[in-house]
Amino acid sequence: MFEVNIPGQERGTSQVLFNHTPTSVSHSFDDGNLTATTGLVPIMGLAQKAGLPELADDRLTVTTTGADKGANPAPKLATLVAGMAAGADSIDDMNILRHGGMKHLFDRVYAPSTLGSFLRSFAFGHVRQLDAISSRFLTNLNAHTPLLPTSEDTRQSAMIFVDIDDTVIDVHSASKQGAGFGYQGSRGLNALFATASTGDSGQIIVGQRLRKGSTSSARGADKFVSDAVATTARIGSGAPVLVRADSAYYSSSVAKAARDAGADVSITVRMDTRIKAAIAAISDDAWTGIEYPEAIYDEDSGAWISKAEVAEVPFTAFTSKKNALQATGRLVVRRIPELNEAKRTAGQDPLFDLFRHHAFFTTVDRDRFDTVIADQIHRRHAIIEQINAELKNGALAHMPSGVFDANAAWVAIAAITHNLLRAAAGLLGGRMSKVRAQTLRTRIIGVPARIAHRARKLILHLPRAWPWAQEFSRLWQAALSPPRTVLS
């Protein structure tokens, strides 16, 4: 290797190590047998094995008009999924599939303009068809690798957690259909997600919905929860389900939907007069001290909090509603010392001046989870933020179309892609079973290869000493070998 000085800079201030001098290196985009995303072969092999093309052909009936924009839905859907798996976050990025030797590996990879026209031909009903495809595809994937494995090691390990949350996807044009100002104060569209996970699994998406940006978080959440729990039950092992959510979803309709679907709830409550009265009734000796594994930064007080106390009291939620909507359970409260001196000396209410309280309502009985465990489990609801961040770092970096239903379809396809990658990670196993999508792209999908032709056989020559060669081969074997499992 040689040290090469960057022109215009003093020697030693910014150098790179390189095998050749710049004048002896050239480049040319002329090799028709190279691929940059060879890992898409086993990834899309798994999608085909799990019946994605058949589901699209059977259930997606996009109207065919003019230039046949809705024709051939299966290969168009597969193209969109493959592009998202490779990291595309816009229609134009789908061109990543149309390079080098990709035409030797995949049939009917559509141009971005065709895919854009296809998405813009979607109506609301077609988006719901995609939701149905997503649910059934998830069931098919589960037949190849358990997506929600549970164990009896602990009571937490034997439970499936369904987390509900919404996020605002920012847009920068008021002309996008449905764009509005939501709770974050920025213009965007509102995406509602439900994820399912266990202590031994990563998170899969069991429900998704795109809504107007100005929509309140809880709008339509009861039906959404019902559908998400039903999907989870189809792929679960029969383990009990706990629906977790923040205070935006604290409503009698959401709790009833979960209960009717056979699930318990753990939902943050709003600190209204009734909740404060219940907290004030807790005796001083009922509080149990807990210590967080790591300190938590409290933005309100500008301090690190490392200790807290928890207590609980029997509680009947939604007493202002008719009996069928009321729910009996426990009010679990976590309190931390109030470090804001101005609030501590306010003198309005000694209890609430000295401590900050965070409470949630749960229908899980104490025999299953005591107060401390129930609090720990509820706080883990924050894991859904990882899914929001992962999607926004990938396919949902922005909304690609000005048409609302096209963007809603894009969100549904992003969920299908996410679940496909989670299934692939499960087949990889070991430490790779819970890795994020970006890690899969770096280690598995983004591996380059040269295609060689021998008689009627294609041979892929991948880089020597690729650090994740064994994992790649394991996925290849699992994804490209029979049998197929298809639920139509």
N, C-alpha and C positions, 0 to 999 in steps of 0.2 A: 504494500500500500504506500501511497505517497500523500504528503500533505499538500493540498492545493489551496493557494491563496485566492480569495474572492477579489476580483478586480475592483480597484477604487478604495480598498481598505488596507490599513497597515498590516504588515505581516504579524501574525500572532494574535490579532484581535478577534478574528472570526475565520476559522479554518474548518475544512471538512476532510474526511479521509476518503480516498477514492483510489480505485485500482488503475486508473488511466488519467492522463492529462485530458482536459476538455477537448482539445483539438483532435484527439484520436478517437472520440466517441461520437456516434451518430445514431439516429433513430428513424424508423420507418414503420408505418402501420400497414403491413402488407402480408401478414401471416394468416391464412384462412383456416388453419388447423389449431389455433390457440383458443383457449377459453379462460376467462378470468373468474368465473363463478361456478366451478365444476361441482361444488357441493350441492347445487340445485338438482343434480341428477338423483341422488338418493332422497332428497327432500321432496321433490315432486313425484318420485317413485312411490313414496309413502302416501302422498295425497291421492295418487291414482289407486293404490292398493286399498285405501280406505274409502274409495268410491266417490270421490269428489266429482269426476266427470258425469257419472250416472245420476247423481243427485241434481246436478245442474240441468242436465237434459230432461229429467223427469219433472222438475219443480220450478224451473225458471222459465217463464213464458213472456219474455220481453217482446213488446209489439214490434213486428217487422214492417217498416214503412219506408218508402223512398229507396234509399241506398242500402236496404236490409240492415239497418243499424242494430236490430235485435237478433239477427241470425247468428247461429253457432254460439250459443251462450256458454257451453262447456269449455271450449278452448279459450274463449275470451276471459272467462273467470279464472281459468288456470294461469293465463298470462299475467293477469293482475296479481294473483297470489304469488307467483314466482318473482315478479318484479318487487313486490313489497318484501318478500323474504330476502331478496338481495340488497335491500336498503332503499328502494325507491320511495320518495315522499311526494311525488308529483306525477302527473301524466307524462310529461316529457322524460322523466327519469326511467320510464319503461323501456327506453332505448338501450338500457344496460343489457337487455336480453338479446339484442340484435347485433352481436359482434362475432368476429372470428368464426370458430367452428361450432357455434351454438346451433346453427341450422342442421348440423349432423346429429345433434343430441335431442333436439325437440322439434316437434312438428307444429306448424301453424302458430308461430309466435307473431302476434298482431302488432301493427305499428301503433304508436301512441295516438295518432289522430283517430284511428279506428276505435281504440279503446275509449277515448274521450266521447265520441259519438254514441258508443254503446252505453256508457254511464248516463249520459244526458237523456237517453230514451227511457230511463227508469221513472216509474210513478211510485206512489206510496205502497201500493199493493205488491209491486216487484221487490221493494225493500223488505217487506214482510216475508216474501218468498225466500229471500236471502237469509233472513233470520231462521226460517225453518231449515234451510240447508245447513246453516251453521250448527244448529242443535243436533241434527242427525249426523253430520260429519264428526262432531265431537263424540257421539256414541260409537261410530265406526272406529275412530282413532283409539278409543278406550279398549276396543277388542284386541288391539295390537300391543298396547302397553298401558298398564293401569295409570290413569291420570290422577286419581285420588286415592292413593294407597293409604290404608290405615293399619294400625297395630294396636295391641292391647297392653303395650308397655306402660302407658299412663292413660288416664281418662281423657286428657287432651288429645293424645295420639289417636284415640278411637272416635274422634268427632270431626265432622266436616264443617268448615267455616265459610259462609257465604257473606262477602263484604259488598256493600252498596255504597256508591259515591258518584258524584258527577264532577265534571271539570269543564272549564271554558277554554275552547280552542280559539285563540285570537285570530281575527281576520282584519284586513286593512282596507276594506272597501265596503261602503254602505250599500253598494249595489248587489252584494251577495244576498240571495234570498234567505230570510230568516235571521240575518245578522242583527244583533241588538246588544244593549248594555246589560250585563247580568250582575251577579253579586260581587264580582271582582272589580267592577267599574270600568272594564275595558270592552271594546266591541268584539263580539265573537259569536260562536255557536256553542250550544250546551250539549255535551256528550255524557250520557248516563251509562255506567258500567256496573255489572255484577261479576265478581270473581269468586271462584271456589278453590279452596286449598285445604291441605291437611298439614300436620306437623312433618310429614315425610314427603311432601310434594311441593312443586312450584305452583304458581297461580294460573289457572285457566279462566277464560272469559266465558261465563254461562249466560250472559245477557248483555245487549248493547242497544242503545237508542240515541239517535241524534235529534235534538230539539232546538227550538228557537233560542237565541242568545238571551232573551229577556225572561225565559221560563224559570219559574221557581224550582228549586231542587226537588221538592216532593211531588210535583205534578205527575200523576200517573204512576207513582211509585208502588202503589198497592198491587196493580196488575203486573208490574214489572217484577216485583218480589215473588209473586205467585209463579210466574213463568220461570224465573231463575231457579227457584227451589225445585220445581218439577224437572227441569233439565238436569240439575244436580242429582236428583233421586235416580234418574235413569242410568247415570254412569257411576253412582256411588256404590258402596259395598253394603248398603243397608244401615250404615252408621248414622247416628243422630246428626241433625243439621242445626247449626246456630247461625242466625242472621245477625250481622253486626253493622251498625250504621251510626252516623253522628246525629246531632240534635235536629238537623234539617228534616230527618225522616221520623221524628218522634210524633207519631200520630196513631190514632185508633185504627185507621184503615190499614196501615202498614203492619201493625202488630196482628190484626185479625187475619190478613192475607198470609202472613208467615205461619200463624197457628193453624189455619185451615189447610195449609200445605204440609203440615206435620213438622214444622220447625219451631225451635225456640228463638227468642230475640235477646239481643243485648244492644240497647240503643241509648245514646247520650241524651239526657233530659235538659230542658231549658230551666234556668234558675228562676222560676216564678214563685209567687207567694206560697203556694201549697208545697212545693218542693222545699223551700226554705223552712217552712214549719216542720216538715218531716225531719229535716237535718237537725234543727234546734232541739227536737225531742230525743235525740240520741244522747245517752248518758256519757259522762266523761270517761268512765272506765270501760266503755265499749270499743274504744279506738285501739287498733292494733298497729304498732309501728312497723313500717317497711322501709327498706333501703334499696334504692335503685342500683342496678349493676353499674350504671354509668350516670354521671351527673347530666342534668338536662338544663339547657339554657332557657330561662324564662324572659321573654321579650318585654313583658309588661314591667317587671321590676328591674330588668337589666342585670340579673344575677343568676348564678348556677345553683340549681336546686338538686340536692342529693338525698333528701329524706322526706318521707311523707307518712301519713297514717290513713288507715282505711277502717270503715265500719259499715254496717248495713242495718236496715230496718224493713220489716214487711211492708208492702206497699201495693195498693190497688190503683192502677193507672186509668186515666180517662173516665173518672167517675161522673163527669158531666154528661157522658154519653149514655145511651140506653144499655141495658145489661149485656146484650150480645156483643157490644164493642168494648166493654171494660175488660181489663186484663189484670190478673192477680200474680204477683211475683215479689221481687226484692228490689229495694232501692239501695244500691251500693255507692258509697261516697268515699272519695279520696280527698284529703285535705293537706295543704302544704302551708307553711308559715307565710304570712303576708310580709314581704320585705320592703314594700313601698311605705316609707315613713309617713307620707301624707295620708294614706289610707288607714294606717294603723292608729293614727291619732284623730281620725275623723269623729269618733265618739258616737256614731249613729247606732251601731249594733255591735256590742263587744265581740260576739262570736264571729261575725262575718268581717269585722275589722281586723281581727288577729289572724284569721286563716282564709285562704282561698279554697273554695270547694269545687270539686268536679264530680258530678253524679251521673249514674246511668241506671236504667231500668232493665232488669233481666228476668226472664221466666224460667231460667235454669235453677233447679232446686239446690239447696245447700248441700245435700248429700252427695251431689256430683261434684260441685266446685265450691270450696269454702270462700270466704270473703276475699282473701289475698289472691287466690288463684283466679277467681272471677274477674278481679281488677286487672291482673296481668293479661288475661285472655282478651278482655275488652280493649286494652290499650294497643294490642297487636292489630287492631282494625286498621291502623295506619299503614299496613303493608300494601293496601290498595293504591296508595300514592306511588308506589314503585311501578305499578302497571301504567298509571297515568303518565308518569315520567318516561317510561320506556316507549309508549306509543307516540308521545309527543317528540321523542328523539328519533322516531322512525316515520311510519306512514302518516301519522297525524301531526307532523310538524306544521302543516297548514292544511286548509281545505282547498282542494285543487280546482273546484268548479264554482261558477256563479249560480248553479242550479241546486236547490236544496236537496232534492231527492237523489241527485248524483252524489252529493257529499254524504248523504245518509247511507247510500250503497257503499261508498268508499269506507265508511266506518265499519260496516258489517264485514266487508272483505278484510279489513285490517284485523278484526277479531278472528276470522277464519285463519288468517296467516299466523297470528299469535299462537293459536291453539295447535296448529300444525308444527310450529317450531318447538312448542312445549312437549309435544309427543316425540319429536325427534330427539330432544334432550333426554327424555325418559328412556329411549332406546339406547342412547349413548351410555347412560348409567353412571354410577360412581359420582365423582365430583362434578361431572358435566351435567348431571340430571337437573340441576336448578339454575344453570347459568342464564344470564340475560340474553336477549336476542342479538345484541351487538357482539357479545362474545362468540355466539354461534357463527355469526357472519365472519368474524376475524379468523376463527380456528377451523371451521368446517365449510361454510358456503364459499368464502373467498379464496379457496385454494385454486391456483392456476393449473392448467394441464395442457399438454399437446396431444392432439388426436392423431393416431396412426391407423391406417387402413390395411387390414390383412384379409384377403379374400372378401367375405361378406361380413367380417367382424371388425368392430371398432375397439381400439385399445387406447386407454387414457394413460399417458405418461405424466405422473405427478412429480413434484419436486422431491429429490432425495433428501432424507433427514428432516422431512416435515414433522414438527414437534407433536402433532396430533394425528399421525398416520394411523395408529391403532384404532383411535376413536372413529376416524373416517371410515375405516374398513368395517368396523362393527356396525355402523349405521348403514353402510352399503349393503351388507349381508342381510340385515333385518328388513330393510325397506324394499329391496329388489327381489327377494325370494318369495315364493308362494307360502301360505295361501292368501287369498283376498277375502276381506270381510266388508260386505256392502249392506247397508240398511237404506232401502229406498222409501 
